[in-house]
Amino acid sequence: MSEIINECKDPAGHRLHICQLRKAGREEEVAALMENPGHTCLNCNAVAKEAKNLCNPSPFSSY
């Protein structure tokens, strides 16, 4: 089996990522960042409009 590594691609901006905002209880801010998503986090599967709000972002297309 391969090992899953949850690595943040932007450690300097980690405090602004959805996972950290959720831990801080900032749900209204999280909800705003998740509107009209275009990226998903390969670590936690969160979605966000902009890649900068995720640890390990990957773009996706909406139909």
C-alpha positions as CSV (number, residue, x, y, z in Angstrom):
1,M,0.0,0.0,0.0
2,S,1.1,3.5,-0.7
3,E,1.4,6.0,2.1
4,I,-0.9,9.1,2.1
5,I,1.0,12.3,2.8
6,N,-1.0,15.3,3.7
7,E,1.4,18.1,2.8
8,C,0.6,21.8,2.7
9,K,1.9,23.4,-0.5
10,D,1.9,26.8,1.0
11,P,3.0,26.6,4.7
12,A,3.4,30.4,5.0
13,G,-0.3,30.9,4.1
14,H,-1.6,27.8,6.0
15,R,-3.4,30.0,8.6
16,L,-5.7,31.2,5.8
17,H,-6.6,27.7,4.5
18,I,-10.1,26.3,4.9
19,C,-8.9,23.6,7.3
20,Q,-7.4,26.1,9.7
21,L,-10.3,28.5,9.5
22,R,-12.7,25.6,10.3
23,K,-10.5,24.7,13.4
24,A,-10.8,28.3,14.5
25,G,-14.6,28.2,14.2
26,R,-14.7,30.8,11.4
27,E,-17.6,29.0,9.5
28,E,-19.1,32.2,7.9
29,E,-15.7,33.0,6.3
30,V,-15.3,29.3,5.2
31,A,-18.7,29.4,3.6
32,A,-17.8,32.5,1.6
33,L,-14.6,31.0,0.4
34,M,-16.5,27.9,-0.8
35,E,-19.0,29.7,-3.0
36,N,-18.6,28.9,-6.7
37,P,-15.8,26.4,-6.2
38,G,-13.2,25.6,-8.8
39,H,-10.6,23.8,-6.7
40,T,-10.6,20.8,-4.4
41,C,-8.0,20.0,-1.7
42,L,-6.3,16.7,-2.3
43,N,-5.7,16.3,1.4
44,C,-9.1,16.9,2.9
45,N,-11.5,17.2,-0.1
46,A,-12.6,20.7,0.8
47,V,-13.6,22.9,-2.1
48,A,-12.8,26.6,-2.6
49,K,-13.2,29.2,-5.3
50,E,-9.4,30.0,-5.2
51,A,-6.5,27.6,-4.9
52,K,-4.8,29.8,-2.3
53,N,-7.4,28.8,0.3
54,L,-6.4,25.1,0.2
55,C,-3.4,23.1,1.3
56,N,-3.0,20.9,-1.7
57,P,-5.3,22.3,-4.4
58,S,-6.3,20.8,-7.7
59,P,-8.5,22.6,-10.2
60,F,-11.7,20.9,-11.4
61,S,-14.4,21.8,-14.0
62,S,-18.0,22.3,-13.2
63,Y,-20.6,21.2,-15.7
